[in-house]
């Protein structure tokens, strides 16, 4: 199979979907790789490194799409790129289609087989290709929140880890999955006052044992969320329902009662966000203010730490790329039900329940 690696064009997106080492692995498996010029530059990989690994450097993005049967990306294609797809082509990337009705319908019309990193499951039910970026975004969320709490950036002027004689900042984490766990780790390490809100009591019990009284755990309820959020300096949205829109955990009314200059970092923005006031932002314009509360809702947070992110991502995605290229899509998804769950759109049909529900479209099971 011919694999195509286009350059990412989302705002301040510096990751690349395949490293030169990944090219070598695909070449050893008997496949051909075409890379758009400077596709890896933002992550520190020069075109010559790809050539030495056995890739062909295309003359343009258009040539990558013309040559390749399997397109591998990092982020969902922008609508401006979609005219380059052709029927039967396979797209392998983060999709988050529950938030993109126009992209969903375009991929359906183009008869593209679109496989999402974020809904592909491992045998144990985990999300192996979502996990590394969730870990990075979760860890970044606290440092980003600390930055925007500074008065010069619109915040209330709170130093999260405090100083002797002055209490540390209060951080609330909504959700205790991979993003939440990563955020908790950094927030606790900074010495903040951390409250974790989650539906699963067993998960909270695990965290309570792990942190030995250094965090407060709370079962999710409207009253608990309102109370904690209104007392917080920083609230991190870390709620995930795989493939579906994130539930709205915090209402506009609750946001209006938050402390002026407090900060929201909604990591779940890719799936629509868990605050009623969430709207996607970019690295060029990362924040906006609602009722005096600073909102950071950048949908590709790991894109600004591209070296770390690209290496972590390709560690997870490369085995699937090799399998898809070597076996073909149909054989690969028949052999791996977890990979089949990654198929969101195929032959003009929506094959992911969460995406179908989000847009009122018919759901067609892939298997």
DOVEX-652321 format. One record per residue (C-alpha): residue number from 0; residue in one letter; x, y, z. Coordinates in steps of 0.5 Angstrom, whole numbers, plus 500, padded with zeros to 3 digits. Example, Ala and Ser with C-alpha at 12.3 -4.5 7.8 and 13.67 -1.06 7.14 Angstrom:
PT  seq  type   px   py   pz
PT    0     a  525  491  516
PT    1     s  527  498  514
This chain:
PT  seq  type   px   py   pz
PT    0     x  500  500  500
PT    1     x  502  507  499
PT    2     x  502  511  505
PT    3     x  501  519  505
PT    4     x  503  524  510
PT    5     x  501  531  509
PT    6     x  503  537  513
PT    7     x  498  539  518
PT    8     x  495  546  517
PT    9     x  491  547  523
PT   10     x  493  553  527
PT   11     x  499  552  530
PT   12     x  499  545  529
PT   13     x  507  543  529
PT   14     x  506  535  530
PT   15     x  507  530  524
PT   16     x  503  524  524
PT   17     x  509  519  522
PT   18     x  517  520  524
PT   19     x  523  518  520
PT   20     x  523  512  524
PT   21     x  516  510  523
PT   22     x  517  511  515
PT   23     x  523  505  516
PT   24     x  518  501  519
PT   25     x  513  501  514
PT   26     x  518  501  508
PT   27     x  521  494  512
PT   28     x  514  492  512
PT   29     x  514  493  504
PT   30     x  510  499  503
PT   31     x  511  506  500
PT   32     x  511  513  504
PT   33     x  510  519  501
PT   34     x  511  526  505
PT   35     x  509  533  504
PT   36     x  515  537  504
PT   37     x  517  540  511
PT   38     x  511  536  514
PT   39     x  516  534  520
PT   40     x  519  541  520
PT   41     x  515  543  526
PT   42     x  517  537  530
PT   43     x  524  537  529
PT   44     x  524  532  523
PT   45     x  528  535  516
PT   46     x  526  532  509
PT   47     x  533  529  509
PT   48     x  531  525  515
PT   49     x  525  522  511
PT   50     x  529  521  505
PT   51     x  534  517  508
PT   52     x  529  513  512
PT   53     x  526  511  505
PT   54     x  520  516  504
PT   55     x  519  520  497
PT   56     x  518  527  498
PT   57     x  512  529  494
PT   58     x  512  536  490
PT   59     x  505  538  494
PT   60     x  500  536  498
PT   61     x  496  535  492
PT   62     x  501  529  490
PT   63     x  501  526  497
PT   64     x  493  525  496
PT   65     x  494  523  489
PT   66     x  499  517  491
PT   67     x  496  515  497
PT   68     x  491  510  499
PT   69     x  492  511  506
PT   70     x  492  518  509
PT   71     x  495  519  516
PT   72     x  494  525  520
PT   73     x  494  528  527
PT   74     x  488  532  527
PT   75     x  482  532  523
PT   76     x  482  535  516
PT   77     x  480  542  515
PT   78     x  474  543  510
PT   79     x  479  546  505
PT   80     x  483  540  505
PT   81     x  477  535  503
PT   82     x  476  536  496
PT   83     x  483  532  495
PT   84     x  480  526  498
PT   85     x  477  520  493
PT   86     x  472  515  494
PT   87     x  475  509  497
PT   88     x  481  512  500
PT   89     x  483  511  508
PT   90     x  484  517  513
PT   91     x  487  515  519
PT   92     x  487  521  524
PT   93     x  484  524  530
PT   94     x  477  526  528
PT   95     x  472  528  534
PT   96     x  467  528  528
PT   97     x  461  529  534
PT   98     x  463  536  534
PT   99     x  464  537  526
PT  100     x  457  536  522
PT  101     x  460  539  516
PT  102     x  466  534  516
PT  103     x  462  528  517
PT  104     x  457  529  512
PT  105     x  463  531  507
PT  106     x  467  525  509
PT  107     x  460  521  507
PT  108     x  459  524  501
PT  109     x  467  523  499
PT  110     x  466  515  501
PT  111     x  472  516  505
PT  112     x  473  510  510
PT  113     x  475  515  516
PT  114     x  478  511  522
PT  115     x  479  515  529
PT  116     x  485  514  533
PT  117     x  480  517  539
PT  118     x  475  511  539
PT  119     x  480  505  537
PT  120     x  480  500  543
PT  121     x  485  496  546
PT  122     x  483  489  548
PT  123     x  482  491  555
PT  124     x  477  497  553
PT  125     x  482  502  554
PT  126     x  484  508  548
PT  127     x  491  507  546
PT  128     x  492  512  541
PT  129     x  488  517  545
PT  130     x  492  516  552
PT  131     x  498  519  550
PT  132     x  495  526  548
PT  133     x  491  526  554
PT  134     x  497  525  558
PT  135     x  500  531  555
PT  136     x  494  535  555
PT  137     x  492  534  562
PT  138     x  499  535  564
PT  139     x  499  542  560
PT  140     x  492  544  563
PT  141     x  495  546  570
PT  142     x  501  550  567
PT  143     x  496  553  562
PT  144     x  491  555  568
PT  145     x  497  557  572
PT  146     x  499  562  566
PT  147     x  492  565  565
PT  148     x  491  566  573
PT  149     x  497  571  572
PT  150     x  494  578  572
PT  151     x  497  580  566
PT  152     x  493  575  562
PT  153     x  487  577  565
PT  154     x  487  572  571
PT  155     x  486  574  579
PT  156     x  493  574  580
PT  157     x  494  568  584
PT  158     x  500  564  585
PT  159     x  497  556  584
PT  160     x  503  553  589
PT  161     x  502  559  594
PT  162     x  508  561  599
PT  163     x  509  561  606
PT  164     x  503  564  610
PT  165     x  499  565  604
PT  166     x  494  559  602
PT  167     x  495  555  595
PT  168     x  490  556  589
PT  169     x  484  551  589
PT  170     x  484  547  583
PT  171     x  478  543  581
PT  172     x  478  537  576
PT  173     x  472  535  573
PT  174     x  473  527  571
PT  175     x  478  522  573
PT  176     x  480  519  566
PT  177     x  487  520  563
PT  178     x  486  527  562
PT  179     x  484  528  569
PT  180     x  489  523  572
PT  181     x  495  527  569
PT  182     x  492  534  571
PT  183     x  491  531  578
PT  184     x  499  529  578
PT  185     x  501  536  576
PT  186     x  497  540  581
PT  187     x  498  536  587
PT  188     x  506  536  585
PT  189     x  505  544  585
PT  190     x  502  544  592
PT  191     x  495  546  590
PT  192     x  489  544  594
PT  193     x  486  539  589
PT  194     x  478  537  589
PT  195     x  477  531  584
PT  196     x  469  530  581
PT  197     x  468  524  578
PT  198     x  462  519  577
PT  199     x  465  513  579
PT  200     x  466  512  586
PT  201     x  471  506  585
PT  202     x  476  511  581
PT  203     x  475  516  587
PT  204     x  477  511  592
PT  205     x  483  509  588
PT  206     x  485  516  588
PT  207     x  484  517  595
PT  208     x  489  511  597
PT  209     x  494  514  592
PT  210     x  494  521  594
PT  211     x  493  519  602
PT  212     x  489  525  603
PT  213     x  493  530  599
PT  214     x  486  531  595
PT  215     x  479  532  596
PT  216     x  474  527  592
PT  217     x  467  528  591
PT  218     x  462  524  587
PT  219     x  459  528  581
PT  220     x  452  531  582
PT  221     x  450  538  580
PT  222     x  450  541  587
PT  223     x  457  538  588
PT  224     x  460  541  582
PT  225     x  457  548  583
PT  226     x  460  548  590
PT  227     x  467  546  588
PT  228     x  467  550  581
PT  229     x  465  557  585
PT  230     x  470  556  590
PT  231     x  476  554  585
PT  232     x  481  559  582
PT  233     x  482  554  576
PT  234     x  477  549  573
PT  235     x  480  543  569
PT  236     x  474  540  564
PT  237     x  477  533  563
PT  238     x  470  529  561
PT  239     x  470  524  556
PT  240     x  465  520  553
PT  241     x  468  516  547
PT  242     x  466  518  540
PT  243     x  460  522  543
PT  244     x  459  529  545
PT  245     x  462  531  552
PT  246     x  456  532  557
PT  247     x  455  539  560
PT  248     x  457  539  567
PT  249     x  457  546  568
PT  250     x  452  551  566
PT  251     x  452  558  564
PT  252     x  449  560  571
PT  253     x  454  557  575
PT  254     x  460  560  571
PT  255     x  457  567  572
PT  256     x  458  565  580
PT  257     x  465  563  579
PT  258     x  470  568  582
PT  259     x  472  574  577
PT  260     x  479  572  574
PT  261     x  478  565  575
PT  262     x  480  560  569
PT  263     x  477  555  566
PT  264     x  481  550  562
PT  265     x  476  545  558
PT  266     x  481  540  555
PT  267     x  474  536  553
PT  268     x  473  542  548
PT  269     x  475  537  542
PT  270     x  468  533  544
PT  271     x  464  540  545
PT  272     x  466  541  552
PT  273     x  463  540  558
PT  274     x  462  547  560
PT  275     x  456  551  557
PT  276     x  460  557  556
PT  277     x  465  553  552
PT  278     x  467  554  545
PT  279     x  473  552  541
PT  280     x  479  557  541
PT  281     x  486  557  537
PT  282     x  493  558  539
PT  283     x  493  564  536
PT  284     x  487  567  540
PT  285     x  487  562  546
PT  286     x  482  565  551
PT  287     x  476  569  552
PT  288     x  472  572  558
PT  289     x  465  570  560
PT  290     x  462  573  566
PT  291     x  469  575  568
PT  292     x  472  568  568
PT  293     x  478  566  563
PT  294     x  476  561  558
PT  295     x  482  557  555
PT  296     x  479  552  550
PT  297     x  484  550  545
PT  298     x  482  544  541
PT  299     x  490  542  540
PT  300     x  493  543  546
PT  301     x  499  538  545
PT  302     x  501  541  538
PT  303     x  505  547  541
PT  304     x  510  541  544
PT  305     x  510  538  538
PT  306     x  517  534  539
PT  307     x  514  530  545
PT  308     x  507  529  542
PT  309     x  509  527  536
PT  310     x  514  521  539
PT  311     x  509  519  544
PT  312     x  503  519  538
PT  313     x  507  515  533
PT  314     x  509  510  539
PT  315     x  502  508  539
PT  316     x  499  509  532
PT  317     x  505  506  528
PT  318     x  503  498  530
PT  319     x  496  500  527
PT  320     x  499  503  521
PT  321     x  503  497  519
PT  322     x  497  493  520
PT  323     x  492  497  516
PT  324     x  497  498  510
PT  325     x  499  490  511
PT  326     x  492  487  511
PT  327     x  488  492  508
PT  328     x  482  495  512
PT  329     x  477  490  511
PT  330     x  481  484  514
PT  331     x  484  489  519
PT  332     x  478  490  522
PT  333     x  475  483  522
PT  334     x  481  481  526
PT  335     x  481  486  531
PT  336     x  474  489  534
PT  337     x  477  494  537
PT  338     x  480  497  531
PT  339     x  473  496  528
PT  340     x  471  501  533
PT  341     x  475  506  530
PT  342     x  472  506  524
PT  343     x  467  512  524
PT  344     x  465  513  517
PT  345     x  465  508  511
PT  346     x  462  507  504
PT  347     x  458  513  506
PT  348     x  455  511  512
PT  349     x  456  513  519
PT  350     x  459  507  523
PT  351     x  460  510  530
PT  352     x  454  511  535
PT  353     x  456  517  538
PT  354     x  457  521  531
PT  355     x  450  518  529
PT  356     x  447  521  535
PT  357     x  450  527  535
PT  358     x  448  529  528
PT  359     x  441  525  528
PT  360     x  444  521  522
PT  361     x  443  513  521
PT  362     x  448  509  525
PT  363     x  450  503  521
PT  364     x  454  497  525
PT  365     x  461  496  522
PT  366     x  461  489  524
